[in-house]
Amino acid sequence: AQTVTQSQPEMSVQEAETVTLSCTYDTSESDYYLFWYKQPPSRQMILVIRQEAYKQQNATENRFSVNFQKAAKSFSLKISDSQLGDAAMYFCAYSRLVSFTGTASKLTFGTGTRLQVTL
Amino acid sequence: DARVTQTPRHKVTEMGQEVTMRCQPILGHNTVFWYRQTMMQGLELLAYFRNRAPLDDSGMPKDRFSAEMPDATLATLKIQPSEPRDSAVYFCASSSVVDHETQYFGPGTRLLVL
């Protein structure tokens, strides 16, 4: 079974600084997707970034980027120029790719990292 | 602005009552997921459908929970009878192979069973 581990329950960063959130996962599959979702106090789950396992290039979305290390099964999220609006719970998630259909399966989530942004 | 919608956003009910939650997936998305979030268990999958057919409902208590997709624009999750331990936030998400099966979540239904 796939598992996702986020070892940092809480992190804090000053506004305008950079912070990295860690995530490791365990799988025997070779094709899969990895995601970071943000959950602010409103509880809405917001997609931050997606990484396809078959891509060697790390995904980036504006101030958000990932460091994907497939061999190490590591998928960290870097937030640059942190803003007050970045304060939220961040979940790392894994989705297996069902090869014979080309479709993905359910998301397996980590336990989340609560990010605080201070002035 | 394509998004997943869920109703109701909040529900307070008494133990034993029936609860129905509804979800409208993003138009064109053929896969719909139901997740539950609690403090103790985190986010867990209850069931999911592809092209309206149930693919996996192993995470759902069969005796009281049921999930259906009457048509491509509506998914429902019912709890009958509800129990206090069902109190949680219930999320619906939808995805499409065109977008690498990225799941987009609705705002959730916050359920409190007294």
HADDOCK unambig.tbl for C-alpha pairs under 7 A between the chains (distance, minus, plus):
assign (segid A and resid 44 and name CA) (segid B and resid 107 and name CA) 4.92 0.50 0.50
assign (segid A and resid 44 and name CA) (segid B and resid 108 and name CA) 6.91 0.50 0.50
assign (segid A and resid 45 and name CA) (segid B and resid 105 and name CA) 5.85 0.50 0.50
assign (segid A and resid 103 and name CA) (segid B and resid 97 and name CA) 6.04 0.50 0.50
assign (segid A and resid 103 and name CA) (segid B and resid 101 and name CA) 6.59 0.50 0.50
assign (segid A and resid 104 and name CA) (segid B and resid 101 and name CA) 5.78 0.50 0.50
assign (segid A and resid 109 and name CA) (segid B and resid 43 and name CA) 6.50 0.50 0.50
assign (segid A and resid 111 and name CA) (segid B and resid 42 and name CA) 6.41 0.50 0.50
